[in-house]
Amino acid sequence: MSKIFLLAWRNLWRNRKRTFITLASIVFAVIIATFMRGIQLGSYEKMLNDAIQNTSGHIAIMGKDYWEDKSLINSMPVDSHMDSLIQSNPLVEVSIPKITSGCLVSFGNATRGVLVMGVDPELEDFQSGLKNKMIAGQYLSSQNSVIIGEDLARYLKADVGDSVVLLGQGYQGMTAAGLYPITGIFSHPLGQLNKRVVYISLGTAEDLFFMYDRRSQQSIVLKDYTDEDKLMSIITPELDTSLYEVQDWRVMNKEILQNIESDNFFGIIMIGILYMVIGFGVFGTILMMVMERRKEFSVMIAIGMKRRKLLTVVIVEAVYMAIIGSIVGLMLAFPLVLFYYFNPITFTGEQAELYYEFNMEPILQVSLQPDYMVAQFLIVLVLSLIASILPLNSILKLDIVKVIRGRQ
């Protein structure tokens, strides 16, 4: 068997120009496919991480029916047992209580519908890094004050020190109204948070919405997202299902996941087309190699070499090209992926505005997951094997007498 591998290796370099052309096409395809796939998966990871960090968390505990009807009437009572159960769990990174409700915010003659989020300032900063996004004034305090996004501030023509009116509906239909000073303005990479979110402290939200000892939801961020099912299996049996329900990030970000699945489908088609081109290239190379060596093959068969072993030699040659091309391609692609992983591309101008319209940060992130890189290697290997089937069929039908005599 070792002689077959040695013979295949020597045959590979008998026509170096042909071999290098084939290898170059495989290397180029692997580099392009790896980088394209890395950008795709990286953008998906960023979208989900942004959604998880800034809004939903990995898991959320909420009142019964709150997910279907996000009204404060469906909020949940504070449960000290539940809080201690979550806080003491080693799988949990942070647990953030929230009170959220829609309101009108007004300043002067300008009014806009917004989402008011009552949060613990320290916990919110731990989850989303909101403090580092402040561009004016100070971060949210525990007193009666608000911080707003720069786009909302621009729309209202308000600045730090001005007071805005919040008007909405509180718990059990109570009128929620209050006058609050703006202590800070933030610039968030997610456009909707810049335009339509007002942050207040949890205590202020309790007073505004009459939500004493009640919460809209409890967002949980895990140390490792793969522990999601494990934590849900621990928490769910401990909860009163008539009062509470538990949702994971897949349910809470269903629309994002649907968009990802749709985009991923078309991305796979594009990469598939690229590999089809490479597959035909490998097919053409092997076919040319077989046709050029018909007389050589005929002589080898005539002196006693079995057709089965001859087929094995040619298949091994194709596998050699696939392995060498994919390994070199991955070796060249990895530094490129690594560079853009640590130095993501940031868009500006009109391109950035397009990202903001889809509520995305205008950053092109590349994934560093090893599985999609390994997949490129396997795809090239399989394509090479498939591409070698039809050309090798001609060896089985080879009429050695006619070929040697030059009649075929």
C-alpha positions as CSV (number, residue, x, y, z in Angstrom):
1,M,0.0,0.0,0.0
2,S,2.9,2.3,0.8
3,K,4.1,1.9,-2.8
4,I,0.8,3.2,-4.1
5,F,1.1,6.3,-2.0
6,L,4.7,6.8,-3.2
7,L,3.8,6.3,-6.8
8,A,0.9,8.7,-6.6
9,W,3.1,11.3,-5.0
10,R,5.7,11.0,-7.7
11,N,3.0,11.1,-10.5
12,L,1.7,14.3,-9.0
13,W,4.9,16.2,-9.6
14,R,5.6,14.8,-13.1
15,N,3.6,17.7,-14.6
16,R,4.2,20.5,-12.0
17,K,2.5,23.2,-14.0
18,R,-0.8,21.3,-14.1
19,T,-0.5,20.4,-10.4
20,F,0.3,24.0,-9.4
21,I,-2.6,25.4,-11.4
22,T,-5.0,23.0,-9.7
23,L,-3.5,23.7,-6.2
24,A,-3.8,27.4,-6.8
25,S,-7.5,27.2,-7.6
26,I,-8.1,25.1,-4.5
27,V,-6.1,27.5,-2.3
28,F,-7.9,30.5,-3.7
29,A,-11.3,28.9,-3.1
30,V,-10.5,27.9,0.5
31,I,-9.2,31.4,1.3
32,I,-12.3,33.2,-0.2
33,A,-14.8,30.7,1.3
34,T,-13.2,30.7,4.7
35,F,-13.1,34.5,4.9
36,M,-16.6,34.9,3.5
37,R,-18.0,32.3,6.0
38,G,-16.1,33.9,8.8
39,I,-17.7,37.2,8.1
40,Q,-21.1,35.6,7.9
41,L,-20.9,33.8,11.1
42,G,-19.2,36.7,12.8
43,S,-22.0,39.1,11.9
44,Y,-24.5,36.5,13.2
45,E,-22.6,36.2,16.5
46,K,-22.4,40.0,16.9
47,M,-26.2,40.4,16.2
48,L,-27.1,37.9,18.8
49,N,-24.5,39.1,21.4
50,D,-25.8,42.7,21.0
51,A,-29.4,41.5,21.5
52,I,-28.5,39.4,24.5
53,Q,-26.2,42.0,26.1
54,N,-28.4,45.0,25.5
55,T,-31.9,43.7,25.9
56,S,-33.0,40.1,26.5
57,G,-30.2,38.3,28.3
58,H,-29.7,34.5,27.8
59,I,-32.8,33.7,29.9
60,A,-35.6,35.8,31.2
61,I,-38.1,35.1,34.0
62,M,-41.3,37.1,33.6
63,G,-44.9,37.1,34.6
64,K,-47.4,34.7,33.2
65,D,-48.5,35.9,29.7
66,Y,-46.1,38.9,29.8
67,W,-44.3,37.7,26.7
68,E,-47.6,37.6,24.7
69,D,-48.9,40.9,26.1
70,K,-46.1,43.1,27.5
71,S,-48.4,45.1,29.8
72,L,-47.6,45.9,33.4
73,I,-50.7,44.1,34.4
74,N,-48.9,40.9,33.5
75,S,-45.8,41.8,35.5
76,M,-44.5,39.5,38.2
77,P,-44.2,39.9,42.0
78,V,-40.7,40.0,43.5
79,D,-39.8,36.6,44.9
80,S,-36.9,36.5,47.3
81,H,-36.6,32.7,47.0
82,M,-36.3,33.0,43.2
83,D,-33.7,35.8,43.6
84,S,-31.5,33.8,46.0
85,L,-31.8,30.7,43.8
86,I,-30.5,32.6,40.7
87,Q,-27.8,34.6,42.5
88,S,-26.4,31.6,44.2
89,N,-26.2,29.6,41.0
90,P,-22.6,29.3,39.7
91,L,-23.7,29.2,36.1
92,V,-25.1,32.8,36.4
93,E,-22.9,35.8,35.5
94,V,-25.4,38.5,36.4
95,S,-29.1,38.7,37.1
96,I,-30.8,42.1,36.2
97,P,-34.3,43.1,37.4
98,K,-36.1,45.4,35.0
99,I,-39.3,47.4,34.8
100,T,-40.1,48.4,31.2
101,S,-43.1,50.1,29.7
102,G,-44.0,52.4,26.8
103,C,-44.4,56.1,27.5
104,L,-44.5,59.5,25.8
105,V,-41.5,61.7,26.4
106,S,-42.0,65.4,25.9
107,F,-39.8,68.5,26.0
108,G,-41.1,71.8,24.7
109,N,-43.2,71.2,21.6
110,A,-41.6,67.8,20.8
111,T,-43.1,64.5,21.8
112,R,-42.1,60.9,21.0
113,G,-43.1,57.4,22.0
114,V,-40.3,55.7,23.8
115,L,-39.6,52.6,25.9
116,V,-38.8,53.5,29.5
117,M,-36.4,51.0,31.0
118,G,-36.1,50.9,34.8
119,V,-32.8,49.2,35.7
120,D,-30.2,48.9,38.4
121,P,-27.5,51.2,37.1
122,E,-24.6,49.1,38.2
123,L,-26.0,45.8,36.9
124,E,-27.1,47.4,33.6
125,D,-23.6,48.7,33.1
126,F,-22.2,45.3,33.9
127,Q,-24.4,43.7,31.2
128,S,-24.3,46.3,28.4
129,G,-21.4,48.7,29.3
130,L,-23.8,51.6,29.1
131,K,-21.6,53.8,31.3
132,N,-18.8,53.8,28.6
133,K,-21.3,55.0,26.0
134,M,-22.0,58.3,27.8
135,I,-21.0,61.4,25.7
136,A,-22.4,64.1,27.9
137,G,-23.3,64.5,31.6
138,Q,-23.1,61.7,34.0
139,Y,-24.3,58.1,34.1
140,L,-27.6,57.1,35.6
141,S,-27.9,57.6,39.3
142,S,-30.4,56.1,41.8
143,Q,-32.2,59.5,42.1
144,N,-35.1,60.8,40.0
145,S,-33.4,61.4,36.8
146,V,-33.1,60.0,33.2
147,I,-30.5,59.4,30.6
148,I,-31.4,59.4,26.9
149,G,-29.8,58.7,23.5
150,E,-28.2,61.4,21.4
151,D,-30.7,60.9,18.6
152,L,-33.6,61.3,21.0
153,A,-31.9,64.4,22.5
154,R,-31.5,65.9,19.1
155,Y,-35.1,65.2,18.2
156,L,-36.4,66.8,21.5
157,K,-33.8,69.6,21.2
158,A,-33.0,68.8,24.8
159,D,-29.6,68.8,26.6
160,V,-28.2,67.8,30.0
161,G,-29.9,69.8,32.7
162,D,-33.2,70.1,30.9
163,S,-36.2,68.3,32.3
164,V,-38.5,66.0,30.3
165,V,-42.0,64.8,31.0
166,L,-42.8,61.1,31.0
167,L,-46.4,60.2,30.5
168,G,-47.8,56.6,30.3
169,Q,-49.9,54.0,32.1
170,G,-48.8,52.4,35.3
171,Y,-49.7,49.2,37.0
172,Q,-53.5,48.4,37.1
173,G,-54.3,51.4,34.9
174,M,-52.8,54.1,37.1
175,T,-51.6,57.2,35.4
176,A,-47.8,57.3,35.2
177,A,-46.5,60.9,34.9
178,G,-43.4,62.7,36.1
179,L,-40.9,65.4,35.4
180,Y,-37.3,64.3,35.4
181,P,-34.0,66.1,34.7
182,I,-31.7,64.7,32.0
183,T,-28.4,63.9,33.8
184,G,-26.7,62.3,30.8
185,I,-26.8,61.6,27.1
186,F,-25.4,58.3,25.6
187,S,-24.4,57.3,22.1
188,H,-25.4,53.7,21.5
189,P,-24.3,51.7,18.5
190,L,-27.8,50.2,18.2
191,G,-30.0,52.9,16.5
192,Q,-33.3,52.1,18.2
193,L,-31.7,52.4,21.6
194,N,-30.4,55.9,20.6
195,K,-33.8,57.0,19.3
196,R,-36.5,55.4,21.5
197,V,-35.2,54.3,24.9
198,V,-35.1,56.3,28.1
199,Y,-33.2,54.8,31.1
200,I,-34.3,55.5,34.7
201,S,-33.3,53.8,37.9
202,L,-35.3,50.9,39.2
203,G,-36.5,52.9,42.2
204,T,-37.6,55.7,40.0
205,A,-39.5,53.2,37.8
206,E,-41.3,51.8,40.9
207,D,-42.5,55.3,41.8
208,L,-43.5,56.2,38.2
209,F,-45.4,53.1,37.3
210,F,-46.6,52.1,40.8
211,M,-44.7,48.9,40.5
212,Y,-43.7,48.4,44.2
213,D,-42.3,44.9,44.7
214,R,-43.1,44.0,41.1
215,R,-40.9,43.6,38.0
216,S,-41.5,43.3,34.3
217,Q,-38.8,40.6,34.0
218,Q,-35.6,39.3,35.4
219,S,-32.8,39.0,32.7
220,I,-30.1,36.5,33.3
221,V,-26.7,36.5,31.6
222,L,-24.8,33.2,31.8
223,K,-21.1,32.7,32.0
224,D,-21.4,30.1,29.2
225,Y,-24.4,30.2,26.9
226,T,-24.3,26.5,26.5
227,D,-25.5,26.1,30.1
228,E,-28.8,27.6,29.2
229,D,-30.8,24.4,29.2
230,K,-29.1,23.2,32.4
231,L,-30.1,26.4,34.3
232,M,-33.6,26.4,32.9
233,S,-34.1,22.8,34.2
234,I,-33.0,24.0,37.6
235,I,-35.1,27.2,37.8
236,T,-38.3,26.1,36.1
237,P,-39.4,23.4,38.7
238,E,-38.9,26.0,41.5
239,L,-41.3,28.5,40.0
240,D,-45.0,28.9,40.4
241,T,-46.1,28.4,36.8
242,S,-49.4,30.2,37.5
243,L,-47.4,33.4,38.2
244,Y,-44.1,33.0,36.3
245,E,-42.8,31.7,33.0
246,V,-39.2,31.3,31.6
247,Q,-38.1,32.2,28.1
248,D,-34.7,31.6,26.5
249,W,-32.9,34.0,24.1
250,R,-34.0,32.0,21.1
251,V,-37.7,32.7,21.8
252,M,-37.0,36.3,22.7
253,N,-34.9,36.9,19.6
254,K,-37.0,34.9,17.2
255,E,-37.1,37.6,14.5
256,I,-33.3,38.0,14.5
257,L,-32.9,34.2,14.3
258,Q,-35.2,34.0,11.3
259,N,-33.3,36.8,9.5
260,I,-30.1,34.9,10.3
261,E,-31.4,31.6,8.9
262,S,-32.6,33.3,5.7
263,D,-29.3,35.1,5.2
264,N,-27.3,32.0,6.1
265,F,-29.2,30.0,3.4
266,F,-28.3,32.4,0.6
267,G,-24.7,32.6,2.0
268,I,-24.3,28.9,1.8
269,I,-25.6,29.0,-1.8
270,M,-23.0,31.6,-2.8
271,I,-20.2,29.5,-1.2
272,G,-21.7,26.4,-2.9
273,I,-21.4,28.1,-6.3
274,L,-17.8,28.9,-5.5
275,Y,-17.0,25.3,-4.7
276,M,-18.9,24.1,-7.7
277,V,-16.5,26.1,-9.9
278,I,-13.6,24.6,-8.0
279,G,-15.1,21.1,-8.3
280,F,-15.3,21.5,-12.1
281,G,-11.7,22.7,-12.1
282,V,-10.6,19.6,-10.3
283,F,-12.7,17.5,-12.5
284,G,-11.1,19.0,-15.6
285,T,-7.6,18.5,-14.2
286,I,-8.2,14.9,-13.4
287,L,-9.9,14.2,-16.7
288,M,-7.0,15.9,-18.6
289,M,-4.5,13.9,-16.5
290,V,-6.3,10.6,-17.3
291,M,-6.6,11.3,-21.0
292,E,-2.9,12.4,-21.3
293,R,-1.8,9.2,-19.6
294,R,-4.0,6.7,-21.4
295,K,-1.0,5.0,-23.1
296,E,0.9,5.0,-19.8
297,F,-2.0,3.4,-18.0
298,S,-2.5,0.8,-20.8
299,V,1.2,-0.2,-20.6
300,M,1.0,-0.5,-16.9
301,I,-2.1,-2.7,-17.2
302,A,-0.5,-4.8,-19.9
303,I,2.5,-5.6,-17.7
304,G,0.3,-6.8,-14.9
305,M,-0.9,-3.9,-12.8
306,K,-4.5,-4.4,-11.8
307,R,-7.0,-1.7,-12.8
308,R,-8.2,-1.5,-9.2
309,K,-4.8,-0.5,-8.0
310,L,-4.4,2.0,-10.9
311,L,-7.7,3.6,-9.9
312,T,-6.4,3.8,-6.3
313,V,-3.3,5.6,-7.5
314,V,-5.2,8.2,-9.4
315,I,-7.7,8.7,-6.4
316,V,-4.8,9.2,-4.1
317,E,-3.3,11.8,-6.4
318,A,-6.6,13.7,-6.2
319,V,-6.7,13.4,-2.5
320,Y,-3.1,14.7,-2.3
321,M,-4.1,17.8,-4.2
322,A,-7.2,18.3,-2.1
323,I,-5.2,18.0,1.2
324,I,-2.3,20.2,0.1
325,G,-4.5,22.8,-1.4
326,S,-6.9,23.1,1.6
327,I,-4.2,23.1,4.2
328,V,-2.2,25.8,2.4
329,G,-5.5,27.7,1.9
330,L,-6.4,27.5,5.6
331,M,-2.8,28.5,6.6
332,L,-3.1,31.6,4.4
333,A,-6.7,32.4,5.5
334,F,-6.2,32.0,9.2
335,P,-3.9,35.1,9.6
336,L,-6.5,37.1,7.6
337,V,-9.3,35.9,9.8
338,L,-7.3,36.5,13.0
339,F,-6.4,40.0,12.0
340,Y,-10.0,41.1,11.3
341,Y,-11.2,39.3,14.4
342,F,-9.1,41.6,16.6
343,N,-9.5,44.6,14.2
344,P,-13.1,44.5,13.0
345,I,-14.1,46.7,10.1
346,T,-16.1,49.8,11.2
347,F,-18.4,51.4,8.7
348,T,-19.2,55.1,8.5
349,G,-21.4,57.3,6.5
350,E,-24.2,55.8,4.4
351,Q,-23.1,52.3,5.1
352,A,-23.3,52.9,8.8
353,E,-26.8,54.3,8.4
354,L,-27.9,51.1,6.6
355,Y,-26.7,49.1,9.6
356,Y,-28.6,51.5,12.0
357,E,-31.8,51.0,10.1
358,F,-31.6,47.3,10.9
359,N,-30.8,48.0,14.5
360,M,-27.2,46.7,14.1
361,E,-23.9,48.1,15.2
362,P,-21.9,49.1,12.0
363,I,-19.1,46.7,12.7
364,L,-18.0,43.8,10.5
365,Q,-16.9,41.1,12.9
366,V,-15.2,37.9,11.8
367,S,-15.8,34.6,13.6
368,L,-12.9,32.6,15.0
369,Q,-14.7,29.4,15.5
370,P,-12.6,26.4,14.2
371,D,-15.5,24.3,13.0
372,Y,-16.3,26.3,9.9
373,M,-12.6,26.2,9.0
374,V,-12.4,22.4,9.4
375,A,-15.6,22.3,7.2
376,Q,-13.7,23.9,4.3
377,F,-11.1,21.2,4.4
378,L,-13.7,18.4,4.4
379,I,-15.7,20.1,1.6
380,V,-12.6,20.3,-0.7
381,L,-11.7,16.6,0.1
382,V,-15.2,15.4,-0.7
383,L,-15.4,17.5,-3.9
384,S,-12.1,16.1,-5.1
385,L,-13.3,12.5,-4.6
386,I,-16.6,13.2,-6.4
387,A,-14.7,15.0,-9.3
388,S,-12.5,11.9,-9.8
389,I,-15.3,9.4,-10.2
390,L,-16.2,10.1,-13.9
391,P,-12.7,10.5,-15.2
392,L,-11.7,7.2,-13.5
393,N,-14.5,5.4,-15.1
394,S,-12.7,5.7,-18.4
395,I,-9.8,3.6,-17.0
396,L,-12.2,0.8,-16.4
397,K,-13.3,0.9,-20.0
398,L,-9.8,1.3,-21.4
399,D,-9.1,-0.9,-24.5
400,I,-5.3,-1.3,-23.8
401,V,-4.6,-3.0,-27.2
402,K,-6.1,-0.2,-29.3
403,V,-4.5,2.5,-27.1
404,I,-1.0,0.9,-27.3
405,R,-1.3,0.6,-31.1
406,G,-2.4,4.2,-31.3
407,R,-5.9,3.4,-32.6
408,Q,-7.7,5.0,-29.7
